[in-house]
Amino acid sequence: MRFAIVAGRFYGELAERLVTGAIRAFEHAGVEGVDVFDVPGAFELPFAALQVAESGRYAGIACLGAVIRGETTHYDYVCSEAARGIQDVQLRTGVPCGFGVLTVESMQQALERSGEGTRDSGAHAAEAVLALARIRAGLAAGQG
């Protein structure tokens, strides 16, 4: 099975940390070769995930990025639409999508959730995709 990562790069350092965590989790599970697709930010994740899912080449997609609250309501719209859109992609296509988008109040919170350890949101998104892909594959094989 092949997997993909779609990464919103608005916060480059955070994106890199999230991607590193996701790749590490995929590799730990024995996945060889993960394709990474970059988009400008979290709002663009659903469209890119849909294109990747509809390609038929991937068993799952880890969607990664960060949205940090600012002084306007922009944060609320981006967070809501990214989450809704990513969920819509997996429900419409049947291709699992992990939600690894940090929705935080500060850069410090984002850094704490994008590094190694128990709060590695990139790894958690990849692990969720792997779990869902196993369920899907098992059901397709008549298991369950």
TIMI-2910 file (N, C-alpha, C, CB; in pm, 1 decimal, decimal comma, always signed):
<rs>
+----------+----------+----------+----------+----------+----------+----------+----------+----------+----------+----------+----------+------+
!      n_x !      n_y !      n_z !     ca_x !     ca_y !     ca_z !      c_x !      c_y !      c_z !     cb_x !     cb_y !     cb_z ! resn !
+----------+----------+----------+----------+----------+----------+----------+----------+----------+----------+----------+----------+------+
!    +83,9 !   -118,9 !     +0,0 !     +0,0 !     +0,0 !     +0,0 !    +87,7 !   +124,3 !     +0,0 !    -95,1 !     +0,3 !   +121,6 !  Met !
!    +46,8 !   +222,1 !    -77,6 !   +116,0 !   +351,1 !    -82,9 !    +35,7 !   +454,9 !     -8,1 !   +139,4 !   +396,0 !   -228,6 !  Arg !
!   +105,4 !   +546,0 !    +54,6 !    +41,7 !   +652,5 !   +130,2 !    +95,5 !   +787,3 !    +85,1 !    +63,9 !   +633,0 !   +280,8 !  Phe !
!    +17,9 !   +890,3 !   +115,2 !    +56,8 !  +1026,4 !    +78,6 !    +43,0 !  +1117,7 !   +199,2 !    -28,8 !  +1078,7 !    -38,9 !  Ala !
!   +115,9 !  +1225,4 !   +192,5 !   +105,4 !  +1334,7 !   +288,6 !    +73,3 !  +1459,8 !   +208,2 !   +238,2 !  +1352,0 !   +373,9 !  Ile !
!    -27,0 !  +1533,4 !   +252,4 !    -54,9 !  +1665,4 !   +196,1 !    -24,7 !  +1764,1 !   +307,8 !   -205,4 !  +1678,7 !   +143,0 !  Val !
!    +67,6 !  +1855,7 !   +281,6 !   +115,9 !  +1945,3 !   +387,0 !    +92,8 !  +2091,1 !   +351,6 !   +263,8 !  +1921,6 !   +413,0 !  Ala !
!    +23,8 !  +2161,5 !   +440,6 !     +8,5 !  +2305,8 !   +430,0 !   +134,8 !  +2371,5 !   +481,0 !   -115,3 !  +2355,5 !   +508,6 !  Gly !
!   +199,3 !  +2451,8 !   +398,4 !   +331,8 !  +2506,2 !   +430,3 !   +331,1 !  +2651,4 !   +477,9 !   +419,2 !  +2495,6 !   +310,2 !  Arg !
!   +217,9 !  +2702,5 !   +521,7 !   +213,7 !  +2842,5 !   +565,4 !   +316,3 !  +2867,3 !   +675,9 !    +72,1 !  +2879,7 !   +614,8 !  Phe !
!   +323,2 !  +2775,9 !   +770,9 !   +425,5 !  +2779,8 !   +874,8 !   +527,0 !  +2670,4 !   +840,1 !   +363,2 !  +2759,0 !  +1020,1 !  Tyr !
!   +629,9 !  +2708,5 !   +765,5 !   +724,4 !  +2612,5 !   +711,1 !   +790,3 !  +2522,0 !   +812,4 !   +827,8 !  +2683,6 !   +638,4 !  Gly !
!   +838,2 !  +2579,2 !   +921,5 !   +906,6 !  +2498,4 !  +1023,6 !   +810,5 !  +2395,9 !  +1084,3 !   +964,8 !  +2589,2 !  +1134,9 !  Glu !
!   +688,9 !  +2438,6 !  +1113,5 !   +590,6 !  +2346,4 !  +1171,2 !   +556,0 !  +2236,3 !  +1072,0 !   +463,2 !  +2422,2 !  +1213,2 !  Leu !
!   +537,4 !  +2275,5 !   +946,8 !   +505,0 !  +2175,7 !   +844,1 !   +615,0 !  +2071,0 !   +834,6 !   +484,2 !  +2243,2 !   +707,2 !  Ala !
!   +738,1 !  +2115,3 !   +836,9 !   +849,4 !  +2021,6 !   +826,7 !   +851,4 !  +1925,2 !   +944,9 !   +981,8 !  +2097,3 !   +818,6 !  Glu !
!   +825,8 !  +1975,8 !  +1063,7 !   +821,9 !  +1891,1 !  +1183,0 !   +707,5 !  +1789,2 !  +1173,8 !   +806,3 !  +1977,7 !  +1309,9 !  Arg !
!   +591,3 !  +1833,4 !  +1126,4 !   +476,5 !  +1743,2 !  +1112,1 !   +503,3 !  +1635,8 !  +1007,4 !   +350,8 !  +1822,3 !  +1074,6 !  Leu !
!   +559,4 !  +1675,5 !   +893,9 !   +591,1 !  +1580,0 !   +788,2 !   +693,1 !  +1478,0 !   +837,0 !   +644,1 !  +1652,7 !   +663,9 !  Val !
!   +793,8 !  +1524,2 !   +907,4 !   +895,2 !  +1433,1 !   +961,6 !   +831,2 !  +1329,7 !  +1054,4 !  +1004,0 !  +1512,2 !  +1037,2 !  Thr !
!   +741,7 !  +1374,8 !  +1141,1 !   +673,6 !  +1281,8 !  +1231,2 !   +587,9 !  +1181,5 !  +1157,4 !   +588,7 !  +1357,5 !  +1328,8 !  Gly !
!   +516,6 !  +1227,2 !  +1054,7 !   +431,4 !  +1136,2 !   +977,0 !   +515,6 !  +1034,2 !   +902,0 !   +343,9 !  +1215,0 !   +878,2 !  Ala !
!   +622,2 !  +1079,3 !   +839,4 !   +708,9 !   +985,2 !   +766,8 !   +767,5 !   +882,7 !   +862,4 !   +822,2 !  +1060,2 !   +693,5 !  Ile !
!   +809,9 !   +927,9 !   +977,8 !   +865,4 !   +835,8 !  +1078,3 !   +762,3 !   +728,7 !  +1115,2 !   +909,7 !   +913,7 !  +1205,4 !  Arg !
!   +636,6 !   +769,0 !  +1134,8 !   +531,3 !   +672,8 !  +1170,7 !   +503,5 !   +575,9 !  +1055,2 !   +401,3 !   +747,2 !  +1209,6 !  Ala !
!   +499,5 !   +627,0 !   +933,6 !   +478,6 !   +538,6 !   +818,3 !   +593,4 !   +438,5 !   +807,4 !   +466,1 !   +620,8 !   +687,4 !  Phe !
!   +716,0 !   +485,6 !   +820,5 !   +831,8 !   +396,7 !   +811,2 !   +831,5 !   +293,2 !   +922,0 !   +960,8 !   +476,9 !   +816,0 !  Glu !
!   +793,9 !   +334,1 !  +1043,1 !   +786,3 !   +241,7 !  +1156,4 !   +686,5 !   +129,3 !  +1127,7 !   +746,3 !   +317,0 !  +1285,2 !  His !
!   +584,5 !   +158,8 !  +1049,8 !   +482,9 !    +59,7 !  +1013,5 !   +523,3 !    -22,4 !   +891,2 !   +350,1 !   +128,8 !   +987,1 !  Ala !
!   +642,0 !     +4,2 !   +836,1 !   +690,0 !    -72,3 !   +722,7 !   +650,4 !    -17,6 !   +586,9 !   +642,0 !   -209,5 !   +734,0 !  Gly !
!   +594,9 !   +102,7 !   +583,9 !   +557,0 !   +164,2 !   +456,3 !   +683,2 !   +216,8 !   +388,2 !   +452,6 !   +279,6 !   +477,5 !  Val !
!   +698,8 !   +179,8 !   +262,3 !   +813,2 !   +227,5 !   +185,2 !   +765,0 !   +328,2 !    +82,3 !   +887,7 !   +109,9 !   +116,5 !  Glu !
!   +823,5 !   +443,1 !    +81,7 !   +790,6 !   +543,4 !    -18,0 !   +659,7 !   +613,7 !     +8,6 !   +786,2 !   +481,4 !   -152,0 !  Gly !
!   +668,1 !   +728,0 !    +70,6 !   +551,2 !   +812,0 !    +96,0 !   +567,9 !   +936,7 !    +10,3 !   +536,1 !   +848,1 !   +250,0 !  Val !
!   +465,1 !   +969,2 !    -65,4 !   +471,1 !  +1088,6 !   -149,7 !   +418,2 !  +1208,8 !    -72,2 !   +390,1 !  +1068,2 !   -280,4 !  Asp !
!   +487,9 !  +1320,8 !    -83,6 !   +449,7 !  +1443,6 !    -13,2 !   +407,1 !  +1548,2 !   -115,5 !   +567,1 !  +1497,0 !    +74,9 !  Val !
!   +289,7 !  +1605,3 !    -93,3 !   +235,9 !  +1710,9 !   -178,4 !   +221,1 !  +1836,4 !    -93,1 !    +98,7 !  +1668,9 !   -242,6 !  Phe !
!   +279,0 !  +1945,2 !   -137,0 !   +276,2 !  +2070,1 !    -61,8 !   +169,3 !  +2164,5 !   -116,5 !   +413,6 !  +2137,9 !    -65,7 !  Asp !
!   +102,0 !  +2232,5 !    -25,4 !     +5,8 !  +2337,5 !    -60,3 !    +38,2 !  +2459,8 !    +25,4 !   -143,7 !  +2289,6 !    -38,0 !  Val !
!    -13,3 !  +2577,2 !    -11,6 !    +21,6 !  +2698,4 !    +62,5 !    -20,5 !  +2696,8 !   +210,0 !    -40,6 !  +2816,4 !     -4,6 !  Pro !
!   -138,9 !  +2646,0 !   +240,7 !   -185,3 !  +2650,2 !   +378,7 !   -293,0 !  +2547,4 !   +406,6 !   -236,7 !  +2787,2 !   +411,7 !  Gly !
!   -349,7 !  +2554,7 !   +526,4 !   -450,0 !  +2456,8 !   +569,5 !   -577,8 !  +2463,1 !   +487,5 !   -483,0 !  +2477,8 !   +715,0 !  Ala !
!   -614,8 !  +2580,4 !   +442,0 !   -738,8 !  +2594,8 !   +365,6 !   -733,0 !  +2516,6 !   +234,3 !   -766,5 !  +2742,7 !   +337,2 !  Phe !
!   -614,7 !  +2498,6 !   +179,6 !   -597,1 !  +2427,4 !    +53,5 !   -586,0 !  +2276,4 !    +69,2 !   -475,6 !  +2478,3 !    -15,8 !  Glu !
!   -575,2 !  +2228,1 !   +190,6 !   -559,3 !  +2083,9 !   +213,8 !   -672,3 !  +1999,4 !   +155,3 !   -549,7 !  +2057,6 !   +361,4 !  Leu !
!   -800,2 !  +2035,7 !   +175,3 !   -906,1 !  +1949,0 !   +122,8 !   -901,4 !  +1930,2 !    -28,6 !  -1039,6 !  +2004,8 !   +160,8 !  Pro !
!   -876,7 !  +2036,5 !   -103,3 !   -870,9 !  +2022,4 !   -249,0 !   -757,2 !  +1929,5 !   -289,5 !   -853,6 !  +2159,8 !   -316,0 !  Phe !
!   -640,2 !  +1950,9 !   -232,3 !   -526,2 !  +1865,8 !   -266,4 !   -552,7 !  +1721,5 !   -224,7 !   -397,8 !  +1917,8 !   -199,2 !  Ala !
!   -609,3 !  +1702,1 !   -106,7 !   -640,2 !  +1566,3 !    -61,0 !   -739,2 !  +1498,4 !   -155,1 !   -696,7 !  +1569,2 !    +81,8 !  Ala !
!   -836,9 !  +1573,6 !   -204,0 !   -933,5 !  +1516,9 !   -297,8 !   -864,2 !  +1472,6 !   -426,1 !  -1044,0 !  +1618,7 !   -329,5 !  Leu !
!   -776,2 !  +1554,9 !   -479,1 !   -704,7 !  +1518,1 !   -601,5 !   -620,6 !  +1392,5 !   -580,1 !   -615,5 !  +1634,0 !   -648,3 !  Gln !
!   -552,4 !  +1387,4 !   -467,0 !   -468,1 !  +1271,3 !   -435,1 !   -555,9 !  +1147,2 !   -417,2 !   -383,8 !  +1297,7 !   -306,4 !  Val !
!   -665,2 !  +1159,4 !   -344,3 !   -754,4 !  +1044,9 !   -321,4 !   -813,5 !   +994,6 !   -452,6 !   -867,3 !  +1083,1 !   -224,3 !  Ala !
!   -858,0 !  +1086,0 !   -536,5 !   -921,5 !  +1046,4 !   -662,3 !   -823,5 !   +988,3 !   -763,0 !   -991,1 !  +1164,3 !   -723,4 !  Glu !
!   -694,6 !  +1004,0 !   -738,9 !   -595,3 !   +945,3 !   -828,9 !   -598,5 !   +793,3 !   -823,1 !   -455,4 !   +995,8 !   -794,1 !  Ser !
!   -647,8 !   +738,0 !   -712,4 !   -653,5 !   +593,6 !   -696,3 !   -520,3 !   +529,6 !   -664,5 !   -708,1 !   +532,7 !   -818,6 !  Gly !
!   -419,7 !   +609,4 !   -638,8 !   -284,2 !   +556,9 !   -616,3 !   -250,2 !   +535,9 !   -469,5 !   -183,3 !   +649,9 !   -676,7 !  Arg !
!   -336,5 !   +581,8 !   -377,7 !   -298,5 !   +582,6 !   -237,2 !   -403,6 !   +515,1 !   -149,0 !   -275,9 !   +725,0 !   -190,7 !  Tyr !
!   -354,0 !   +444,7 !    -48,5 !   -441,4 !   +378,6 !    +48,4 !   -485,4 !   +474,3 !   +157,5 !   -371,2 !   +258,6 !   +110,2 !  Ala !
!   -419,2 !   +588,0 !   +170,2 !   -454,0 !   +686,0 !   +271,6 !   -368,5 !   +810,2 !   +260,2 !   -440,1 !   +626,3 !   +409,5 !  Gly !
!   -417,6 !   +916,2 !   +323,8 !   -352,1 !  +1046,9 !   +315,1 !   -346,0 !  +1109,6 !   +453,6 !   -427,0 !  +1140,5 !   +216,0 !  Ile !
!   -229,7 !  +1151,9 !   +494,8 !   -214,8 !  +1230,1 !   +617,3 !   -215,9 !  +1376,9 !   +577,7 !    -82,8 !  +1192,5 !   +694,9 !  Ala !
!   -313,1 !  +1451,0 !   +628,6 !   -326,5 !  +1593,7 !   +598,3 !   -268,0 !  +1672,0 !   +714,8 !   -476,6 !  +1633,6 !   +572,9 !  Cys !
!   -165,4 !  +1751,8 !   +686,4 !    -88,7 !  +1817,7 !   +791,3 !    -80,3 !  +1967,8 !   +769,1 !    +50,7 !  +1758,8 !   +799,1 !  Leu !
!    -78,6 !  +2042,1 !   +877,1 !    -62,7 !  +2186,3 !   +869,6 !    -85,1 !  +2248,4 !  +1005,1 !   -158,1 !  +2246,1 !   +767,5 !  Gly !
!    -90,8 !  +2379,7 !  +1007,2 !   -110,1 !  +2451,1 !  +1133,2 !   -187,1 !  +2579,7 !  +1108,3 !    +25,4 !  +2481,4 !  +1200,7 !  Ala !
!   -275,4 !  +2609,0 !  +1202,7 !   -347,4 !  +2735,8 !  +1204,1 !   -332,0 !  +2791,4 !  +1345,4 !   -500,5 !  +2718,3 !  +1163,2 !  Val !
!   -275,8 !  +2909,8 !  +1355,2 !   -252,8 !  +2973,2 !  +1484,6 !   -346,3 !  +3092,0 !  +1496,7 !   -104,0 !  +3017,1 !  +1500,9 !  Ile !
!   -417,6 !  +3096,4 !  +1607,1 !   -516,0 !  +3203,1 !  +1626,7 !   -449,8 !  +3340,2 !  +1619,0 !   -587,3 !  +3186,5 !  +1761,9 !  Arg !
!   -515,1 !  +3428,7 !  +1549,8 !   -467,6 !  +3566,5 !  +1539,2 !   -570,7 !  +3660,1 !  +1599,2 !   -439,0 !  +3604,4 !  +1392,1 !  Gly !
!   -574,3 !  +3780,0 !  +1548,8 !   -662,5 !  +3882,6 !  +1603,6 !   -796,4 !  +3892,0 !  +1531,4 !   -594,1 !  +4015,8 !  +1598,6 !  Glu !
!   -815,9 !  +3810,4 !  +1427,7 !   -940,7 !  +3817,3 !  +1351,6 !  -1010,5 !  +3681,4 !  +1351,9 !   -913,5 !  +3863,5 !  +1206,6 !  Thr !
!  -1126,7 !  +3675,2 !  +1292,5 !  -1201,6 !  +3550,0 !  +1284,6 !  -1151,8 !  +3458,4 !  +1173,1 !  -1348,2 !  +3579,5 !  +1264,1 !  Thr !
!  -1051,6 !  +3500,4 !  +1100,2 !   -993,8 !  +3419,1 !   +992,5 !   -961,8 !  +3278,5 !  +1043,4 !   -866,0 !  +3486,1 !   +935,9 !  His !
!   -906,2 !  +3267,9 !  +1162,3 !   -870,2 !  +3140,4 !  +1225,2 !   -989,6 !  +3045,2 !  +1225,8 !   -819,6 !  +3163,5 !  +1369,3 !  Tyr !
!  -1105,2 !  +3093,9 !  +1270,2 !  -1223,9 !  +3009,5 !  +1283,0 !  -1266,0 !  +2952,2 !  +1148,4 !  -1339,0 !  +3088,7 !  +1344,0 !  Asp !
!  -1265,1 !  +3034,9 !  +1046,0 !  -1306,1 !  +2988,7 !   +913,9 !  -1208,6 !  +2886,6 !   +857,0 !  -1318,8 !  +3106,3 !   +819,0 !  Tyr !
!  -1080,9 !  +2913,5 !   +868,7 !   -980,8 !  +2821,9 !   +813,7 !   -985,5 !  +2688,0 !   +886,3 !   -839,7 !  +2883,1 !   +823,9 !  Val !
!   -990,9 !  +2689,7 !  +1018,6 !   -996,1 !  +2564,6 !  +1094,7 !  -1119,1 !  +2483,4 !  +1058,6 !   -994,9 !  +2593,2 !  +1244,6 !  Cys !
!  -1233,0 !  +2548,6 !  +1059,4 !  -1358,7 !  +2480,6 !  +1032,6 !  -1362,0 !  +2420,6 !   +892,9 !  -1474,2 !  +2576,2 !  +1050,2 !  Ser !
!  -1323,0 !  +2498,1 !   +794,3 !  -1330,0 !  +2450,2 !   +656,6 !  -1224,1 !  +2344,1 !   +627,0 !  -1314,5 !  +2566,5 !   +560,5 !  Glu !
!  -1108,9 !  +2354,7 !   +686,9 !  -1007,7 !  +2250,8 !   +667,8 !  -1057,9 !  +2118,3 !   +724,9 !   -873,8 !  +2291,5 !   +734,6 !  Ala !
!  -1111,3 !  +2121,8 !   +846,4 !  -1161,9 !  +1999,5 !   +909,3 !  -1279,2 !  +1941,1 !   +831,2 !  -1204,2 !  +2027,6 !  +1053,6 !  Ala !
!  -1374,2 !  +2025,5 !   +795,9 !  -1491,8 !  +1978,8 !   +722,1 !  -1451,1 !  +1922,8 !   +586,8 !  -1593,3 !  +2092,8 !   +703,9 !  Arg !
!  -1363,7 !  +1993,2 !   +518,8 !  -1322,0 !  +1950,4 !   +386,3 !  -1246,7 !  +1818,9 !   +387,5 !  -1237,2 !  +2055,6 !   +323,6 !  Gly !
!  -1157,7 !  +1802,2 !   +482,0 !  -1081,4 !  +1677,3 !   +491,5 !  -1174,5 !  +1560,7 !   +523,7 !   -970,7 !  +1688,9 !   +599,0 !  Ile !
!  -1266,7 !  +1581,6 !   +615,2 !  -1364,3 !  +1477,4 !   +647,2 !  -1448,2 !  +1443,3 !   +524,1 !  -1455,4 !  +1522,2 !   +763,5 !  Gln !
!  -1488,1 !  +1544,0 !   +450,0 !  -1568,0 !  +1523,5 !   +330,2 !  -1491,0 !  +1440,3 !   +227,2 !  -1609,2 !  +1658,5 !   +269,9 !  Asp !
!  -1363,5 !  +1464,9 !   +212,3 !  -1282,7 !  +1389,5 !   +116,1 !  -1286,2 !  +1241,2 !   +149,2 !  -1137,3 !  +1440,4 !   +114,9 !  Val !
!  -1263,8 !  +1206,8 !   +274,9 !  -1259,3 !  +1063,8 !   +306,3 !  -1396,8 !   +999,1 !   +296,2 !  -1202,7 !  +1042,4 !   +446,0 !  Gln !
!  -1501,0 !  +1070,9 !   +331,9 !  -1635,0 !  +1013,4 !   +321,4 !  -1679,0 !   +999,5 !   +175,2 !  -1735,4 !  +1099,8 !   +398,4 !  Leu !
!  -1640,9 !  +1092,4 !    +91,1 !  -1679,3 !  +1087,3 !    -51,8 !  -1599,7 !   +985,5 !   -130,6 !  -1661,5 !  +1223,4 !   -115,5 !  Arg !
!  -1472,1 !   +969,9 !    -96,7 !  -1385,3 !   +884,0 !   -178,3 !  -1360,3 !   +746,6 !   -117,3 !  -1253,7 !   +952,1 !   -200,7 !  Thr !
!  -1379,0 !   +732,4 !    +11,9 !  -1345,0 !   +607,0 !    +78,5 !  -1196,7 !   +592,7 !   +107,3 !  -1390,4 !   +491,8 !     -4,9 !  Gly !
!  -1119,8 !   +697,0 !    +80,8 !   -975,9 !   +695,1 !   +109,5 !   -955,0 !   +763,3 !   +244,0 !   -892,6 !   +766,4 !     -4,4 !  Val !
!   -900,7 !   +691,8 !   +342,7 !   -881,4 !   +750,5 !   +475,2 !   -791,7 !   +873,7 !   +471,7 !   -822,4 !   +647,5 !   +569,2 !  Pro !
!   -831,5 !   +975,5 !   +545,9 !   -753,6 !  +1098,8 !   +559,3 !   -733,1 !  +1128,1 !   +707,4 !   -824,5 !  +1218,6 !   +488,2 !  Cys !
!   -609,4 !  +1137,6 !   +749,6 !   -579,1 !  +1172,9 !   +887,3 !   -576,6 !  +1323,6 !   +903,5 !   -445,7 !  +1112,3 !   +930,6 !  Gly !
!   -632,1 !  +1371,3 !  +1014,2 !   -637,9 !  +1514,6 !  +1041,3 !   -522,3 !  +1552,8 !  +1132,6 !   -773,9 !  +1554,0 !  +1105,1 !  Phe !
!   -415,7 !  +1600,5 !  +1072,2 !   -298,1 !  +1643,6 !  +1146,4 !   -278,3 !  +1793,0 !  +1134,3 !   -174,3 !  +1570,4 !  +1097,6 !  Gly !
!   -387,7 !  +1864,9 !  +1145,0 !   -382,1 !  +2011,1 !  +1137,0 !   -386,3 !  +2066,9 !  +1278,5 !   -499,7 !  +2068,5 !  +1050,6 !  Val !
!   -280,2 !  +2132,2 !  +1317,5 !   -275,6 !  +2194,5 !  +1449,1 !   -367,8 !  +2315,9 !  +1448,5 !   -129,8 !  +2235,0 !  +1487,5 !  Leu !
!   -454,7 !  +2325,4 !  +1546,0 !   -541,8 !  +2442,9 !  +1562,2 !   -514,9 !  +2494,6 !  +1703,0 !   -697,3 !  +2407,7 !  +1539,9 !  Thr !
!   -424,5 !  +2589,9 !  +1711,2 !   -368,0 !  +2629,1 !  +1839,9 !   -374,4 !  +2780,2 !  +1861,9 !   -224,1 !  +2581,7 !  +1849,8 !  Val !
!   -346,6 !  +2818,1 !  +1983,4 !   -349,0 !  +2959,1 !  +2023,3 !   -215,9 !  +3030,0 !  +2003,4 !   -389,5 !  +2970,1 !  +2167,1 !  Glu !
!   -106,4 !  +2953,6 !  +2000,3 !    +25,0 !  +3017,5 !  +1996,0 !   +126,9 !  +2929,1 !  +1925,1 !    +73,2 !  +3050,0 !  +2137,5 !  Ser !
!   +236,1 !  +2991,3 !  +1885,2 !   +345,3 !  +2916,3 !  +1824,7 !   +401,5 !  +2814,6 !  +1923,3 !   +456,0 !  +3011,3 !  +1777,2 !  Met !
!   +408,3 !  +2849,4 !  +2049,9 !   +459,1 !  +2756,1 !  +2150,5 !   +373,7 !  +2629,0 !  +2155,0 !   +462,0 !  +2823,2 !  +2289,2 !  Gln !
!   +242,6 !  +2644,1 !  +2154,4 !   +154,7 !  +2526,8 !  +2152,1 !   +178,5 !  +2444,8 !  +2025,4 !     +6,5 !  +2569,8 !  +2160,9 !  Gln !
!   +197,3 !  +2511,4 !  +1913,6 !   +222,1 !  +2441,2 !  +1787,5 !   +352,4 !  +2362,1 !  +1793,7 !   +226,3 !  +2540,6 !  +1670,5 !  Ala !
!   +456,8 !  +2422,6 !  +1846,9 !   +585,1 !  +2353,1 !  +1859,3 !   +574,1 !  +2231,1 !  +1949,9 !   +691,9 !  +2448,2 !  +1913,0 !  Leu !
!   +497,9 !  +2244,6 !  +2058,2 !   +479,8 !  +2132,7 !  +2150,8 !   +405,6 !  +2015,8 !  +2086,6 !   +404,7 !  +2179,1 !  +2274,2 !  Glu !
!   +325,4 !  +2043,2 !  +1986,3 !   +243,5 !  +1939,9 !  +1924,0 !   +299,3 !  +1892,2 !  +1790,0 !   +103,5 !  +1991,4 !  +1904,7 !  Arg !
!   +415,6 !  +1940,5 !  +1754,8 !   +472,4 !  +1902,8 !  +1625,0 !   +610,3 !  +1839,1 !  +1636,9 !   +480,9 !  +2024,1 !  +1535,7 !  Ser !
!   +647,7 !  +1800,7 !  +1755,6 !   +778,1 !  +1737,7 !  +1774,1 !   +762,5 !  +1591,2 !  +1808,1 !   +857,4 !  +1808,7 !  +1883,5 !  Gly !
!   +872,3 !  +1531,2 !  +1837,7 !   +869,2 !  +1390,3 !  +1875,7 !   +801,9 !  +1373,3 !  +2011,0 !  +1011,1 !  +1332,0 !  +1879,2 !  Glu !
!   +755,0 !  +1253,0 !  +2036,7 !   +695,9 !  +1222,7 !  +2166,3 !   +545,7 !  +1203,5 !  +2159,7 !   +728,0 !  +1331,4 !  +2263,4 !  Gly !
!   +484,0 !  +1216,4 !  +2274,8 !   +341,5 !  +1185,1 !  +2285,4 !   +251,7 !  +1287,2 !  +2218,5 !   +303,2 !  +1173,1 !  +2428,9 !  Thr !
!   +303,3 !  +1403,1 !  +2183,3 !   +221,2 !  +1507,3 !  +2121,8 !   +261,6 !  +1532,1 !  +1976,5 !   +232,2 !  +1637,1 !  +2201,8 !  Arg !
!   +305,6 !  +1430,1 !  +1908,8 !   +350,7 !  +1441,3 !  +1770,5 !   +230,4 !  +1426,5 !  +1677,5 !   +459,4 !  +1334,3 !  +1738,3 !  Asp !
!   +168,6 !  +1536,7 !  +1641,6 !    +46,2 !  +1533,2 !  +1561,1 !    +68,9 !  +1479,1 !  +1420,4 !    -13,3 !  +1671,5 !  +1552,4 !  Ser !
!   +187,1 !  +1496,8 !  +1365,2 !   +217,0 !  +1438,3 !  +1235,1 !   +214,8 !  +1286,9 !  +1241,8 !   +352,2 !  +1486,3 !  +1184,7 !  Gly !
!   +279,5 !  +1231,9 !  +1343,7 !   +279,4 !  +1086,4 !  +1362,6 !   +138,8 !  +1036,1 !  +1391,1 !   +374,1 !  +1046,3 !  +1477,1 !  Ala !
!    +64,7 !  +1108,4 !  +1472,5 !    -71,9 !  +1064,5 !  +1506,5 !   -160,5 !  +1059,3 !  +1382,6 !   -134,3 !  +1158,6 !  +1611,4 !  His !
!   -146,9 !  +1156,1 !  +1293,0 !   -226,6 !  +1155,7 !  +1169,9 !   -190,9 !  +1034,7 !  +1084,2 !   -204,6 !  +1286,3 !  +1090,1 !  Ala !
!    -62,2 !  +1004,9 !  +1072,4 !    -19,3 !   +888,1 !   +994,7 !    -69,7 !   +759,3 !  +1058,5 !   +134,0 !   +884,5 !   +982,6 !  Ala !
!    -62,5 !   +749,5 !  +1190,2 !   -110,0 !   +629,7 !  +1259,7 !   -260,5 !   +610,3 !  +1240,7 !    -76,8 !   +638,4 !  +1409,1 !  Glu !
!   -335,5 !   +719,2 !  +1240,2 !   -480,0 !   +710,3 !  +1217,5 !   -508,4 !   +660,3 !  +1076,1 !   -547,4 !   +847,5 !  +1240,3 !  Ala !
!   -436,5 !   +712,6 !   +979,0 !   -454,1 !   +668,6 !   +840,1 !   -421,1 !   +520,4 !   +826,6 !   -365,3 !   +751,9 !   +744,7 !  Val !
!   -313,4 !   +477,1 !   +888,6 !   -275,6 !   +336,0 !   +882,1 !   -383,5 !   +246,4 !   +943,0 !   -142,4 !   +313,6 !   +954,0 !  Leu !
!   -439,0 !   +286,9 !  +1055,3 !   -543,2 !   +207,5 !  +1120,6 !   -667,3 !   +197,5 !  +1032,0 !   -580,1 !   +268,8 !  +1257,0 !  Ala !
!   -707,4 !   +308,3 !   +972,9 !   -825,3 !   +307,8 !   +885,7 !   -799,8 !   +228,0 !   +757,9 !   -865,9 !   +451,4 !   +850,4 !  Leu !
!   -680,0 !   +237,8 !   +703,9 !   -647,0 !   +161,9 !   +583,1 !   -648,2 !    +11,9 !   +611,0 !   -509,5 !   +204,5 !   +528,7 !  Ala !
!   -603,9 !    -28,6 !   +730,8 !   -608,4 !   -170,5 !   +767,1 !   -752,8 !   -219,0 !   +775,9 !   -535,8 !   -194,6 !   +901,2 !  Arg !
!   -840,5 !   -138,5 !   +833,9 !   -982,2 !   -175,4 !   +841,4 !  -1039,5 !   -190,2 !   +700,8 !  -1062,5 !    -69,8 !   +921,9 !  Ile !
!  -1013,3 !    -93,1 !   +618,1 !  -1064,8 !    -94,7 !   +479,9 !  -1013,0 !   -216,2 !   +404,3 !  -1024,9 !    +34,4 !   +405,4 !  Arg !
!   -883,8 !   -244,4 !   +414,6 !   -824,2 !   -357,6 !   +344,6 !   -880,5 !   -489,4 !   +397,8 !   -671,1 !   -355,1 !   +358,9 !  Ala !
!   -897,8 !   -498,4 !   +528,5 !   -953,2 !   -619,9 !   +587,8 !  -1095,0 !   -647,3 !   +541,8 !   -950,1 !   -610,3 !   +737,9 !  Gly !
!  -1175,0 !   -544,5 !   +536,0 !  -1314,0 !   -560,6 !   +490,0 !  -1318,6 !   -598,1 !   +342,2 !  -1394,2 !   -430,9 !   +513,7 !  Leu !
!  -1227,6 !   -539,5 !   +262,5 !  -1221,7 !   -573,3 !   +119,7 !  -1181,0 !   -718,0 !    +99,0 !  -1123,9 !   -481,2 !    +46,7 !  Ala !
!  -1101,6 !   -770,8 !   +192,7 !  -1056,2 !   -909,4 !   +183,4 !  -1155,8 !  -1006,7 !   +246,5 !   -920,4 !   -924,1 !   +250,3 !  Ala !
!  -1268,6 !   -954,4 !   +294,0 !  -1370,7 !  -1040,2 !   +352,7 !  -1351,7 !  -1070,0 !   +499,4 !  -1375,8 !  -1166,6 !   +279,4 !  Gly !
!  -1261,2 !   -998,2 !   +563,5 !  -1239,4 !  -1015,2 !   +706,4 !  -1331,2 !   -922,7 !   +783,9 !  -1092,8 !   -988,7 !   +743,0 !  Gln !
!  -1345,7 !   -950,5 !   +910,6 !  -1420,1 !   -856,8 !   +993,6 !  -1541,7 !   -917,2 !  +1041,0 !  -1451,7 !   -732,6 !   +922,6 !  Gly !
+----------+----------+----------+----------+----------+----------+----------+----------+----------+----------+----------+----------+------+
</rs>
